[in-house]
């Protein structure tokens, strides 16, 4: 099941990366780099501040739980749900980082690199359920995450913003 869920995540993320990269090709071709970089910074700074915990604001999300019928569809249900999560059209989004990645694909990251962003998004989305399921069956993962989130969330945000900045300012 995990393979199908992971494959669905990747397929959904690649579809969004392709669409964002294709749409982003126009501003990337017509708008000067300095303007696009400034626009990206206007998105990146608040997202970074949010993830560090200095400001609070809601992010767009489709706040729905996993539908029960997914488990009855077995592999295809896992693939479908993974695809929907990979597109960002399904379930909760506790972080603003996916929105930052989308802004990067639209404004500053060339189309080929958008597919690397898609793979990173899919892996990040897959990591949480894998870690939770591998930890234990008693729900203790929630306590572990609650204890480590204040350190992990800012580290992930800094890593994401730093990686996107490096890709943006690359060769």
Phi, psi and omega in degrees: 000320182298322179299318181291319177298313179297319178296319177298316177304312182295316179298316179296317180294322179293322177299313179295319179298318179297313181296314180295319179294321179292315178293319181292342180298327181292304177296328179292333178274329189255333184262134180303146183303321181299321180291316179295320178296319178295318178297319178295320178298325178295336175270318186294318184297309178297323178296315178299316179298323178294314183291330177284338177101013181275335176225160179231132172201149181286153175246150178299134179201160175257085189287079177228147177279168177296126180291144182296328183293345178300317182291336179280340180272358178053235186302314183291328175294318178295319178296315180296313181295319176300317179299314180296319177293323180296329177279348183081009183267004184223139170076186187280154175233095183286350184236153175268356183300320177300327178291324177294319179297320177297317178299322179296317180295327180283324191253323194226344184259128179295155185311312181301323180288338178299330179288329173292322175298319179298316179296319178296318177298313181298317178296320178296319178292327180283329185299318185297308179294327178295315179295317180298314181290326181283336184293301180187169178266356187266006179082007182291345177301323180301319179292320178297314180297316180300324180286323185264344183305319180299338177264317186290317183302310177296324178296317177297318180296314179296320178296315180296309181297318179297318179294318179293321177297319179295318179294323182291320185263005184307194188304000000 
